Amino acid sequence: MDFGGGDEIRFEIEGCAGVVTLNRPKALNAVTHTMVRALAEALKAWHDDDRVRLVVIRGEGRAFSAGGDILQVYEAGKAGKLPVEFFADEYRLNALIARFSKPYVALVDGIVMGGGFGVSFHGSHRVLTENAVFAMPEVGIGFFPDVGGSHILPRLADSFGMYLGLTGNRIRYGDALACGLATHTIKAAEQAEFFNALIKTGEPDQVLARFHIRAAAETDAATLASIHRHFSAGSLDDILASLKQAAASDEFAAKTLKTILSRSPTSLKVAWRQIRAGAQLSMDDCMRMEFRILNRMLAGRDFYEGIRAAIVDKGSTPVWQPASLEAVSEEAVEAYFVPLGTRELIL
């Protein structure tokens, strides 16, 4: 079954399930424009296909998906060909998954970040194994938590989403379950049995009642309380002030503050505002907001500098411009959110 994805993404009907397999294991299943378009076509077809009672998406190899193929984005942008259409189609796909009326089961075993988050966590069932590692690391590459991050992150428990968005820190399956990012956790060794039961019955809730194990949070209660106390503050300045005040006697606060201050100052200010705004917006409106931000980020500098440091010249230190939070004006931040007129995202 081919929806135009070539070898990068497989589509099969097994039992009563439409099965999607991200198939770029050497690239950690990084999501390409071809994969985005193909998955959208598959979902549109399967929505009206009576043979398909649910959709299951998984990754080939040791990762679910490490994100979007940002090296392709970098090369296109540096060549003056801003890849706006890739992101437009990706954001449309994210919104399509969020409104998909049949059960959509993401089976996450391994790394899931960025674009991988976008094709998995907007579905009805987010099932993680103990091998899962999640992050939204965009502020560390001069970008912002997109692909629907503005819709999901502010809805996580106890300000945990703001913490994830501003730090880019990684978490595992217990924390993902505790904050509401994952709906279920299962044992990696039982994946095949779980999958076979899914495609046979077409009843994910019934199957998960058998396989779900309640994974304990990896982050202790005291640290979770600290995250909520610091990251529920009413502004980015207040969050930083709270962390600074605690840093002298609190190792977690000191480490977290250092992490945030290493990120792109522009990205931090934009991310804080988008996450706060997203709490009051529908998924569709979040995607429209993110598309506005995206257009300005692609036309800017920090995104390409961040990718250069992380991917092109691996391990080097990015040089952000502006270099400090104080140098990023409110007017500059506001410009990222201004409507695009005739170039607005159409969903």
Secondary structure as GFF3:
##gff-version 3
##sequence-region A 1 347
A	DSSP	beta_strand	9	14	.	.	.	ID=ss1
A	DSSP	beta_strand	17	22	.	.	.	ID=ss2
A	DSSP	three_ten_helix	25	27	.	.	.	ID=ss3
A	DSSP	alpha_helix	33	47	.	.	.	ID=ss4
A	DSSP	beta_strand	54	59	.	.	.	ID=ss5
A	DSSP	beta_strand	63	65	.	.	.	ID=ss6
A	DSSP	alpha_helix	70	78	.	.	.	ID=ss7
A	DSSP	alpha_helix	84	99	.	.	.	ID=ss8
A	DSSP	beta_strand	104	108	.	.	.	ID=ss9
A	DSSP	beta_strand	111	113	.	.	.	ID=ss10
A	DSSP	alpha_helix	114	118	.	.	.	ID=ss11
A	DSSP	beta_strand	125	128	.	.	.	ID=ss12
A	DSSP	beta_strand	133	135	.	.	.	ID=ss13
A	DSSP	three_ten_helix	138	141	.	.	.	ID=ss14
A	DSSP	alpha_helix	149	152	.	.	.	ID=ss15
A	DSSP	three_ten_helix	153	155	.	.	.	ID=ss16
A	DSSP	three_ten_helix	157	159	.	.	.	ID=ss17
A	DSSP	alpha_helix	160	167	.	.	.	ID=ss18
A	DSSP	beta_strand	171	172	.	.	.	ID=ss19
A	DSSP	alpha_helix	173	179	.	.	.	ID=ss20
A	DSSP	beta_strand	184	185	.	.	.	ID=ss21
A	DSSP	three_ten_helix	188	190	.	.	.	ID=ss22
A	DSSP	alpha_helix	191	201	.	.	.	ID=ss23
A	DSSP	alpha_helix	204	211	.	.	.	ID=ss24
A	DSSP	alpha_helix	221	231	.	.	.	ID=ss25
A	DSSP	alpha_helix	236	247	.	.	.	ID=ss26
A	DSSP	alpha_helix	251	261	.	.	.	ID=ss27
A	DSSP	alpha_helix	265	278	.	.	.	ID=ss28
A	DSSP	alpha_helix	283	298	.	.	.	ID=ss29
A	DSSP	alpha_helix	302	307	.	.	.	ID=ss30
A	DSSP	pi_helix	308	312	.	.	.	ID=ss31
A	DSSP	three_ten_helix	325	327	.	.	.	ID=ss32
A	DSSP	alpha_helix	330	335	.	.	.	ID=ss33
A	DSSP	three_ten_helix	341	343	.	.	.	ID=ss34
###
